[in-house]
Amino acid sequence: MKHVRHSTPSLFLSLVHVCLVQANYAPYFFDNGARSTNGNMALLSLSEDTPVGTHVYTLNGTDPEGDPVTYGLAYEAGSRRYFSVDQNLGNVTLIEELDREKEDEIEVIVSISDGLSTVSEKVRILVMDANDESPEFINTPYIVQVPENAPSGSSIFKIEAVDKDTGSGGSITYFLQNIHANKFTIDRHSGVLRIKTGVTLDYEKSRTHFVVVVAKDGGGKLRGDNKVFSATTTVTVNVEDVQDTPPMFIGTPYYGYVYEDTLAGSEVLTVVALDGDRGKPNSIHYCIVNGSEGSFEISNTTGAISVIKSPNQLKKEVYELKIQASEVSQEGDISVYAFAVVTIRVVDLNNHPPTFYGENGPQNRFELTMYEHPPEGEILRGLKITVNDSDQGANAKFNLRLVGPGGIFRVVPQTVLNEAQVTIIVENSAAIDYEKFKVLTFKLLAIEVNTPEKFSSTADIVIRLLDTNDNVPKFSSDYYIARIPENSPGGSNVVAVTATDPDSGLWGEVKYSIYGTGADLFLIHPSTGIIYTQPWAVLDAEVNSKYNFYVKAEDTDGKYSLAEVFITVLDVNDHSPEFNENIQEKTMIIGSPVKIEAIDQDAEEPNNIVDYSIMQADPANVFDIDQSTGEIKLKSYIRSLDIIHNITKNKDCIWSVVVQAKDRGSPSFSTTAVLKIDITEETLHKGPMAAFLMQTKDNPMKALGVLAGVMGIMVLITIMISTAMFWRNKRSNKIMPVRRIIKKRQTPQSRTIRMEWLKFKRPSNAAEKFVVEDDAKSLHNENSNNNIQVVPVPPTAPLPP
């Protein structure tokens, strides 16, 4: 379509320019065919699963004059707007979700304009199907009534489902879940539900079946993927009852009893039968087929069986009745039937319970007095008991049992028929103890065994026990530990021991005594068990702090037990520290301490721990003392005699120190001693003799005595050696050659005054001190006939130092 543009000015101007105006041609769309992605959107088809916002097409056209064109989209009134367009580029975008099942065609007016002329076209866009719908079952719920005698393989219902999709996505196939456990099958295409071949329904076993049916579509594309949708539904199959099952007896087997006091016409028992078809049951008719022998009858409607003769007219003990139960239809016809056997036993009436008898008739209490701990297996002969049941047969059978403390006695016999003598035997002698039970009480129970009534009777058995001396006194502990201070006076209580004897009377009285090497200082009260010290006993922890002895508890029969007693004497601070001398003299070498010691005779700490302190010193503030060891030393600043001479004008340097020794007891004791200290400097002489002299400096008589003893020993050894050599030479008859002894004059050596005389070096051989040595080599006579004899000169005793 071409449109000519006309100017709107006045006619005059139009006439003037008519020759200058050229015709304007309208723009137009390109027609690129149905499968083109650009053009006029003619024959465009879109899948309904196209996402919103997708660029689905490009409008494309041109203007003959080459003017720029714009594009537009329009819809009829009331229509939904599915697309939008870029007016300059012509790009068409989906702005609304498509749904083929609601709208399969969309009409759109597309337009192209060059600014002067506009060309519009109505185009139809086809919406293509996508598999976006699931199958849906129609006419639900599915409830099917099927008689139980429906033949196998028969069709019972048709299931129908629809899918709004087209093509394969709209095709539906059917199948069942749990097909192996199911009694039904379904046609895949038609949805017809059938009973499986070879399978029948049974109302009595299962009245309802629930069949789960699945409808599945053929699948199709959805947003690029192949999708398959399905739906499920449940078919309820109710099975209808059909009269095809015979009646059934309930509560079989049946047993009845006719007792000796049963009256004729009394009901014995009732049988019950029900129609096997529970849906619409028929009524039941009962009758006795055989076994009655004219003694029993049955109600045709209720099934109640009655005895029509008195029990003494019944000839048999056991009757077996064959009962028939038949179904009666609504028309009154008797159809199927079933049989049951009823056993009826004629029994004696159990109307006598067991009864206990003594020597004088029926009795329900028996008493006996006996000593405790009888021998095991002994029979309680003082109990004379008989038991009897006057019924007959099984009604006269009963059991005997003792009810009470278990395991002490047993009863014989345990099972009785009609009558028996009852014997009670000791089973556990240790449990028959007077100290535990003064009286033993039991119930003797007789109870029937096989009777429904379980008649029973009881008798009281009372056994009074007499005591025997069967217990030994027993101490409350195997040993007793006691403590007593050493300053306790004589007769002081130490500890109380306790022993008990559970026997009664004189057998339970306990007498105490003690014995053992450690019991000399102690006594025990024979009745109370209180242990106390002898009146003259003096305890001293320093002499003996531990005592150990035995205590004995004895009853009047001589049965006894022992316990051990351990007594500890507690130390008391009753000794003061003591110095060996109250006035002592010590020599102190500057730099070395002197020690003073006091001894506390107490036995235990802290009573015997001594602490030392300086009470007074002249001059003061010169000495320190170690509190624990008693070592006294000079202050650290005193290192020489010069410092001491500066402190005091006393040149002999003998100072007095008052030392106190104090124990740690409570109360505490102390003593003092005066220590005179002579202070000297360290001597230059070394060796044991110098050390000895320094140690005995304060006691010169001791040093003199030691030196005199050493000199006396040396003189004695010299005399003995000289005498031995004299007698040896005198007894020899050999003539020794004359020897010339040439002696070299000795050069006198200068002597240096030293203190070496203080060193006593013991020679390795005492005789070496008396050997005469020549400067020249001695001449030896090697011939035995040499007649020159040299008379040895006896040695002189060494000079005293």
QUIJO-V796440 format. One record per residue. RES is the residue in one small letter. OMEGA is omega as a letter, one per 20 degrees, with the letter a starting at -180 (* if undefined). Layout:
res={RES RES}
omega={OMEGA OMEGA}
This chain:
res={m k h v r h s t p s l f l s l v h v c l v q a n y a p y f f d n g a r s t n g n m a l l s l s e d t p v g t h v y t l n g t d p e g d p v t y g l a y e a g s r r y f s v d q n l g n v t l i e e l d r e k e d e i e v i v s i s d g l s t v s e k v r i l v m d a n d e s p e f i n t p y i v q v p e n a p s g s s i f k i e a v d k d t g s g g s i t y f l q n i h a n k f t i d r h s g v l r i k t g v t l d y e k s r t h f v v v v a k d g g g k l r g d n k v f s a t t t v t v n v e d v q d t p p m f i g t p y y g y v y e d t l a g s e v l t v v a l d g d r g k p n s i h y c i v n g s e g s f e i s n t t g a i s v i k s p n q l k k e v y e l k i q a s e v s q e g d i s v y a f a v v t i r v v d l n n h p p t f y g e n g p q n r f e l t m y e h p p e g e i l r g l k i t v n d s d q g a n a k f n l r l v g p g g i f r v v p q t v l n e a q v t i i v e n s a a i d y e k f k v l t f k l l a i e v n t p e k f s s t a d i v i r l l d t n d n v p k f s s d y y i a r i p e n s p g g s n v v a v t a t d p d s g l w g e v k y s i y g t g a d l f l i h p s t g i i y t q p w a v l d a e v n s k y n f y v k a e d t d g k y s l a e v f i t v l d v n d h s p e f n e n i q e k t m i i g s p v k i e a i d q d a e e p n n i v d y s i m q a d p a n v f d i d q s t g e i k l k s y i r s l d i i h n i t k n k d c i w s v v v q a k d r g s p s f s t t a v l k i d i t e e t l h k g p m a a f l m q t k d n p m k a l g v l a g v m g i m v l i t i m i s t a m f w r n k r s n k i m p v r r i i k k r q t p q s r t i r m e w l k f k r p s n a a e k f v v e d d a k s l h n e n s n n n i q v v p v p p t a p l p p}
omega={a r r r r r a r a a a r a a a a a a a a r a r a a r a r r r a r a a a r r a a r r r r r a r a r r a r a a r a a r r a r a r a a r r r a r a r r r a r a r a r a a a r a r a a a a a a a r a a a a r a a r a a r r r a r r a r a r a r a r r a r r r a a a r a a r a a a r r r r r r r i a r a r a r a r r a r a a r a a r a a r a r a r r r a r r r a r a r a r a a a r a r a r a r a a a a r r a r a r r a r r a a a r a a a r r a r a r r a r a r r a r a r a r a r a r r a r a r r a r a r a r a a a r r a r a r r i a r r a r a a a r r r a a r a r a r a r r r r r a a r a r r a r a r r a r r a a r a a r a r a a a a a r a r a r r a a r r a a r a r r a r a r r a r r a a r r r r a a a r a r a r r a a r a r a r a r r r a r a r a a r a a r r a a a r a r r r r r r a r r r a r r r a r r a r a r a r a r a a a r r a r r a r a r a r r a r i r r a r a a r r a r r a r a a a a a r a a a r a r a r a r r r a r a a a a a r a a r a r a r r r a a r a r a r r a a r r a r r r r r r a a r a r a r r a r a a r a a r r a r a r a r a r a a a r a r a r r r a a a a a a a r r r a a a a r r a a r r a a r a r a a r a a a r a r a r a r a r a r r r a r a r a a r a r r a a r a a r r r a r r r r r a r a r a r a a r a r a r a r a r a r a a r j a a r a r a r r a a r r i a r r a r r r a a a a r a r r r a a r a a r r r r a r a a r r a r r r a a r r a r r a r a a r j a r r r a r r a r a r a r r a a r a a r a a r r r a r r a r a a a r r r r r r a r r a a r r a r a r r r a a a r a r r a r a a a a a a r a r r a r a r a r a a r a a r a r a r a a a r a r r a r r r a a a r a r r a r r r a a r a r a r a a r a r a r a a r r a r r a r r r *}
